[in-house]
Amino acid sequence: MPHPGQKATFLRGILDGLPFVLVSAPFGILFGVLAAEAGLNLFEILSFSLVVVAGAAQFTALQLMMDNAPTIVVLASALAVNLRLVMYSAGLAPHLGRASLKARLAAAYLLVDPVYALSATRYDAEPDMSMARKLAYFFGTAAPVIIGWFSSTLVGAAVGTQIPEAYALDFALPIAFIAMAGPMMRTAAHMAAAFVAVVLALSLAWLPYGTGLLVAGLGGMLTGARVELLQRQRVEA
Amino acid sequence: MIDRWELWLVIAGLGLGSYAMRFVFMGLVGRRPLPEWALRHLRYTAVSIFPALVAPLVVWPEATGGTLDAPRGLAALAALGIGMLTRNVFAAMAAGGGVLFVALYWF
């Protein structure tokens, strides 16, 4: 290795990333199981995880396809769930924006929640890291997380077809979504966003082609941003 | 049954779209920061879409033919409550799953 400390930094990244495998593996397994139940074969399920690499969006797309939503609504809703990735990309741009094109192309593929959280924290704590070490850390954290995601999807897909219907798996996905949303309710703005989104989704359920979901999501976003602004103005006043 | 054409269209579209979102700032726009108003709205995307997606599934579950039933309603409440209290995704999933099984057995 041409840069001193690069190898050690890569190993450090792997160690920091490993615990997150335990966090994402159950979701990978659940995705594999539910996708298999929905009639997808092993190749399709693995392709899904390899191409999209984003659990929450994969769950969203799967649920909407099972509901027979039109393709455009499936894509729009799942991509909306992934909008946070734009935030991650912007957050890491000051650190990795000057890396080689090849490195940035690879890093973009691997940019998932834990990799972003770990890297952003580490870059802030150690501002004088060289570019080579920043990249080594990034790819180090990504290695276990991404490999864990693919293999847990595969495990889920393999066992998915063996689970009997009596286990009420129809409700596993709603519970997973609620479990992911609960811890997000950090502020009044988050709660207001969720509340408005729920009210809109229920009252607009009659709208054709699942478009109610998009309107509800947009309404929730606008509400959250508005409440945050109002709260900040009140603090400043 | 999910249509094969639709499935591959969704996989490809979602893959391309997600990759574009990951690459856009790191790869193209560079060091210019996102405007504050954009960040403010982006912060609330997931917290809006998840509840909006899940609410109709809880109130009108497909497995019961679209009528609200006690086990699924209680399980949803348990998952939400424990999730908000503990801030722990797995505690919330365990609570929701546990209540669902107990209640399905009970009713």
Interface residues (C-beta under 8 A of the other chain):
Chain A: V23 P26 A38 G39 L40 E44 S47 F48 V51 V52 V53 A54 A56 A57 Q58 T60 A61 Q63 L64 M65 M66 T71 V74 L75 S77 A78 L79 A80 V81 N82 L83 R84 L85 V86 M87 Y88 S89 A90 L92 A93 P94 L96 G97 L101 R104 L105 A107 A108 Y109 L111 A168 D170 F171 A172 L173 P174 I175 A176 F177 I178 A179 M180 A181 G182 P183 M184 M185 A189 H190 A193 A194 F195 V196 A197 V198 L200 A201 L202 A205 L213 A216 G217 L218 G219 G220 M221 L222 T223 G224 A225 E228 L229
Chain B: M1 I2 E6 L7 L9 V10 I11 A12 G13 L14 G15 G17 S18 Y19 M21 R22 F23 V24 F25 M26 G27 V29 G30 R31 R32 P33 L34 W37 L39 R40 H41 L42 R43 Y44 T45 A46 V47 S48 I49 F50 P51 A52 L53 V54 A55 P56 L57 V58 V59 W60 P61 E62 A63 P71 R72 A75 A76 A79 L80 G81 I82 G83 M84 T86 R87 N88 V89 F90 A92 M93 G96 G97 L100 F101 L104
